[in-house]
Amino acid sequence: QVQLKESGGRLVQAGGSLRLSCTASGLIFTGYIMGWFRQAPGKERQFVGAISGSGGSTYYADSVKGRFTISRDDVKDTLYLQMNSLKPEDTAVYYCAADRNVYGAVARTTNEYDFWGQGTQVTVSS
């Protein structure tokens, strides 16, 4: 049974930093592209970024490029999202997701990911 579990979300002031983690179990971690998405109240879930199975390539939404960094630890089966220079508009529930199409193009839409975590709340105060 595949499980993805996010952690690290909390209340932080604008301009601050936060690191989210996503621990995976029940899958061969290196066989998956891993992504981060977020969903603000009343809005659709949106792509934040993703990392290839090898970890050699990363992709980001324009809204977070230069502020967020995705990385993965294949020994710990853990995905990370380092978020710097946080803004109130970054407030959302953040989800990690796994895409088994590791040899394909990195997916940016929710329906291309096979497994999802439950999410962790990030709130950025102004």
N, C-alpha and C positions, 0 to 999 in steps of 0.2 A: 504494500500500500504506500503510494507516494504521499509524502507530507512536506509542505513548505511552511515554515513558521518564521514570521517577521518579529523583530524586536527593536527597541531603541527609540521608538517614537515618544515624544513628550512635548511640553510647552517650552518654547524658547523665544527669546527676544529677537526682533529684526536685527540683521547683521551678524547674528550668531551662527554657530555650526552645530551639526548633529551627524552622527553616523548610525545608519540603520544596518541591521544584519538580517539575513534570511538563511536559516539552517535547513538543509534538505535531507530527507531520508527516503529510503525505498526506491531509489533510482541511481543509475550510474551517472554521477554528477557531470563528468566531463563529456557525456554524450548529449548534453543539452545546451542550447543557447539559453541564457538567463536574462530576464528583463525585469525592469521596475516600471510600474504604472502608478498613477495616483488618481484619486477621485474626490473632488470637492463637493460639498452639499449642493444638490440640485444640478450637478453637471455630470457629463459622461466621463467614464474612466479614460484617461489619456496616457499616452506613452511618455515615459520620462527618459529611459535609456535602456541599453542592452549590451551584453558582452558575449563574444563568441565562445564556443566550447573550449577553445584553446586559451582563451583569455587574451589573445593577441590583438583583438579588435574591439573597439567600443564605439557606441553610437548614442547620440543624445538628441533630445528635443531642443529646438532653438531656445526655448524659454529657460533652459537650465545649463546650456553649454557655457563652459568656463567657470561655472560655480559648483557643479556636481561632478563627482567622479565615481565610476563603477569599477569594482574589482571583485575578484573571486579567489578563494583559497580552496584548491581542489583536494588538499589533504583533509581539511576540516569540513568539506562539502558545504561551504558557506559563501554566500553572496553578500557584498557590502555596497552601500550607497553613502558616500561621504558628501555631505551637503554643507556648503559654505555660503557666506553672504546671504543668509536666508531672508526672504521677503514675506510679508503677510500673504501675498498671493500664492505662496508655496503651501499654505495650509490645506491639508487634505489627509485622507487615509491613503497610505502608501502600501502597495501590494507588490510582492515578487511573483514571478511566473516563470515556468519552464516550457521551452519549445523543443520537442524531440527532433526537429528537422535541423540537426546540427550542421549539416553540409549545405543547407540552403541559405538564401539571403536572410539577414536579420529581420525578424518580423516586428512591425510597429503597430499592429492592430490586435485587439484583444482576442479575436476569434482564431488567431494563428497560434496561440499558446495553449498547451495541453493541460497544465496543472497550475493551480493558484494557491497562494496562502490566504490567511484570514484578514490580513491587513494590520497596520499599526498607525495610530493617529499621530500626526505631526501638526502642531498648532504654533504659528508664528505670530507673536503679538507686536503691535506697532509701538 
